[in-house]
Amino acid sequence: MSERLGLDPDRVRAQAEALRGAASMLSGAAGTVGRAVQASTMPAAYGVPPGAPVVAPWSTSGPLSAAALVRQASADAQRLAGDLLTQAFEQEIASGSSSFPEGFRIERGPGGEVHIVGSAEAEVFVGARTEGSTTGQVGDFETSAEGEAFAGAGAGAEAEVRIGADGVNASASAEAYAGAGFSGSAGVDNGFMSAEAKAEGFAGAKAEAEADAHIGPGGASVNVGASAMVGAEVEGSVKAEVGPYSGSVQGEAFAGARADVNAGAQVGPDGASAEAGFSAFAGAKAEVSATQEVFGVESTAGVGVVAGAGVEGEAKAEASWDRVGVSTDFTVALGVGVSVKLDLSFSPKELSEDIAGLWPF
């Protein structure tokens, strides 16, 4: 079978795996150099005994530059290996010696890069739904209107996996709701004057969640988030244009309880970071803003009112050659808000440079 193909997939896979192994060794060597430089700046903290050979403080830039070049070479090799593996699989598909699982397909990007993509989605709704649209003419004005309304319960979910030379990317999202909602818009236009109004609202309960992850030559990352609300919300906008003048008004209101949470983490050759946050609110709030523009001059004004209780927090941590630090931000509001912040960090790179600066040669 191999002789009838444009390339030997098994041989290409073996070469790609060998290339990945070499790239991993390069990345490990770069990491060893970086750790050696860090240990040289703070020998006692890394358990280096007195008198042991270390990198001279005034010469750390050379090893660090070399380590950066090696990391880049490792990343390029990983990308090349991933592209070879994808092309081998694509060749097998074209020759009929292999097949995709159901729901997978091959896509080519604008630069010719190949991705193996798999996706799935599902949706269910129980209740009543109606929608419609219309257009017309009133004098010199063209008119249009459309709207949708529903009452009931529904849920939906979708997921996608994308495999290419840059690694594996996966994402998924889901939502569920029960209640009633509407959306609509209307507009008029005669070429010189135009106006458009939009509005949408929902009353009931709904929840949403999403996640995405990446694994590739440059490291790995993951992000997740979720939100839920019980209550009623409505928002609307009106926009008008007359010759060189344009103006718009936007407003939104919410009454009920809402909560959001999110978290993310990333790790790679240059370090690692993580962050998480949350917020919750119970009560009522409304905001209105207006914008106008004439001959390129724009002005905006807004006002809002809040009655209720809320809490939100955020935490971040990072460890890399440029920065090691942690920060937190926590706010509680019940009529009067109270917030607390903490941010601690230091830079191993700057510490090394400062130490090197103490030497006269």
N, C-alpha and C positions, 0 to 999 in steps of 0.2 A: 504493500500500500504506500509506503514511504516514497518509493521511486516514482510513483505516479503524481505525487504532490510537488508543488513548487518548492517546498522546503520540507525537511524532516522534523515534524513537531517534537518527537521524543528527544532528538539531539538538541534542538533549540531550547527545550525546557531544561535539559541538563546544563547547557551553557549558561542559561539565565540564572539557575540556582547557584552555579559556581560564582557567577558575577555578584549575586546577592551576598554570598558568603564573604567574598573579598571586600565588598562594600561595608559589611558589618565589622570586619577586622579594621578597616580604615577608620570607621567611626569610633571604635573602641580605642584605637591608638590616639586619636584626637582628644578623646575624653581623658586618657591617661596624662597627656601633656597638660591639659587644663587643670587637672587635679594637682599635678606637680607644681605648677605655678602658684596655685592657691596655697598649697602647703608651704611653699617657700616664703610667702608673705606673712604667714602666721604659723611658724614651725611648732610652737608649743601646743596650739589648738589642734593640730593634726597628729600629735604624738611623735613628731620628728625629734630624735635625741640631739642634744647639743653636740656640735662638731660634725654632724652628718652633712654630706654635700647637698646643697640646694641651689636653685636658680638664682643668680645674682639679681638684686632688685633693679639694677639699671638695664638689665637685658631681657626683661619679661616680654617686651613687645615682639621680639623675634619669634619665640616659641608660640605666642598667642596668634600671631599672623599666620604662621605655618599650620597651626591647628585649624584655623578658620578655612584655609584653602583645602585641607584634607577633608574637612566636613563637607565642603561644597562638592568635592570630587566624589565622596561617598554618596551624597544625595543624587548626583547626576548618574552614577552607576546604578543606583536603585531604580531610578526612573527608566533607564534603558532596559534593565532586567524586566520591569513590569510591562514595558511596551513589547518586548520579545515574547513574553508569556501570552499576552493578549493576541499578538499576531499568529502565534502557533495555534491557539484555540480557534481563531477566525479561519485559518487555513483548513482545519479539520471540519469546521461547519460547511465551508464552501465545497469541500470534496465529498461530503456526506458521510465521513467516517465518525462524526460525532454530532450530537444534537443538543439544543438548548432545553433546559427544563421549561415547562409551560410558563408563559409570562415573561421570559427573558428575550432580549433582542440585541443586535449590534447597532451602535450609533457612532457616526464619525463627527468630530467637532470641526469648527471652521479651519483649524490648522492641520486637519488630517488625522488628529489623534483618535484612537479607537477606544470606545467604552462598551463594556457589556452591561446592559441595563435591564433590571427587572423591577416591575412595579405592579401594584395591586390596589384596588379601591373598592369600597362598598358603601352603600347608603340605604337607609330605610326610614320611612315616614308613615305615621298613622294619624289621620285626622283629616282636615279639610284645607284646601289650598286653592287660591284663585289668582289669576294675573291677566293683565290686558294692556293694550296700548292703542293710541289713536293719533292721527295727524290731520291737520286741516288748514284752512286759509281764512283769515279774517281781514278784509281789506288788503293792505300791503304786508301784513304780518303772516308768517308761517307759524303755526302752532303745533305743539306736540305734547303728549302726556303718556305716562306709563305708570303702572302700579302693581303691587303684589301684596297679598295678605294671606296669613295662615293661622290656624289654631290646631294644636295637637302636639305630638311628641315625635322626635326623630333622633337619629344618630348617624354618624358617618366616620369613616376611617380611610386612610391611605398610607401607603408605604412605598419606598423606592430604595433600591440598592444599585450603586453605580461603581463598576470596577474598571480601572484603567491604569495607565502608567504612573499616575500620581497617587495610586493607592485605592483603598476601598472607602466609599462614602455611602452612608446609610441614613435615611430619615424616615420618620413616621409621625403621624398626627391623628388625633381622634377628637370628636366632639359629640356631645349629647345635650338635648334640650327638651323642655316641656313647657308650653305656654302659648302665647299668641304674639304675633308680630306683624309689622307692615313696613313697606317702603314704597316711595313714589316720587315722581319728578314731573315737572311741567315747565314749558318754555315757550317764548315767543321771539321772533327775529324778523327784521325787515331789511337787514344789511347794514343799517346805520345804528339802529337801536336794538338791543336784545335784553332779555331777562330770563333767568332760570331759577327755579326753586326746587329744593330737594328735602326730603324728610324721611326718617326711618325710626322705628321704635320697637321695643320688645318688653313684654311683661311675663314673668315666670321664673324659671330656673334653668341655668345652663352651665356646662363645664367643658373645658378644653384642655388638651395636653399635647405636647409635642416634644420630640427628641431627635437629635442628630449626632452622628459619630463619624470620625475619620481616622483611618490608619494608613500611613504612608511612609515614604522614605524620610520625611522631615519630622516624624513623630506621630503622636496620637492625640485626639481631642474628643470630648463629649460634652454635649449641652442638653439640658432638660428644662422644661418649664410647664407649669400648669396654672389654671385659673378657674375660678368658680364664682357665680353670682346668684343671688336670689333677690328679686325686686323688679323694678321697672326703670327703663332708660329710654331716652328719646334724644335725637339730635336732628338739626336741620340747618339749612343754609339758603341764602338768597343772594344772587349775583346779578348785577345790571351793568350794561355798557351803553354809553351814548357818545358816539364819536371818540374823542381822546380820553374821555372820563370813564373810569370803571370803579365800581364799589361792590363790596360784599359784606354780608353779616352772617356769622356762624354762631350757633348756640347749642348747648347740650345740657341735659339734666339727668340726675340719677337719684333714686331713692331705694334703699335696701341695704344689703350687705354684700361685700365683694372681698375676695382674697386672691393673691397671686404669689407664686413662688418660682424661683429659677435657680439653677446651679450649673456650673461649668468647670471643666478641668482640661489642662493641656500639658503634655510632656514631650520633650524633644531633645536633640543634642545640645541645645543652648540653655536648657533649664526647664523648670516646671512652674505652673501657676494654677490657681484655683480660686473660684469666687462663688458666692451664693448670696441670694437676697430674697426678701419676702415683704409683703405689704398686706394689710387688712384694713377695711373701712366699713363702718356701719353708721348709717344716717342718711342725710340728703345733701346734695350739692348741685350747683348750677353755674354755668359760665357762659358769657356772651362776649364776642369780640367783633370788631368792625375794621375793615381795611378799605382805603380809597387811594386811587392813583390817577394823577393828571399830568400828562407830558413828562412821564418818567419820575415824578416826585410821588413817593408813597408814604402813607401814614397809617398807623395801626393803633387801636385802643381796645382795651378789654376790661371786664369786671367779673368777679366771681363771688359766690357766697357758699359757705359750708356750715352745716350743723350736724355734729355727730362726733364719733370717736374713731381714731385711727392709729395704727402702729406700723412701722416699717424699719427694716434693718438690712444691712449689707456688710459683707466681710470679704476681704481679698487677701491672698497670700501669693508670694512670688519668690522664686529662688533661681538666680542666674548669675553669670559672671558680672553683669552690669548692676544688678540690684538684688538684695535679699531683704524682704520686708513683709509686714502684715499691717492691714488697716481695717478698721471697723467703723460703722456709722449706724447709730440706733436712734430712732425718733418715736416718741409717744405724744399723741395730741388728744386732749379732752377739753375743748374750749381753748386752753392754752397749751402750746406745744413745748416739749422738752426734748433736746437732742444731745447725744454724746458722741464724740469722735475720738479715734485713736489711730495714729499712723506712726509706725516705727520702721526704719529701714536703714541700710548701709550698703555701700557699693564696694565689693572686693576689688573691682578694677581700679576705682579711684584710690582706695587704700594702697594698692600696689604702686600706683603712680606717685602718690604722696611719699611713700617710703623711699622710692627710687630718687625722688627729688631731694632727699636729705643727703645723698652722696654727692661729693664735689666733683666726681669724674664719671 
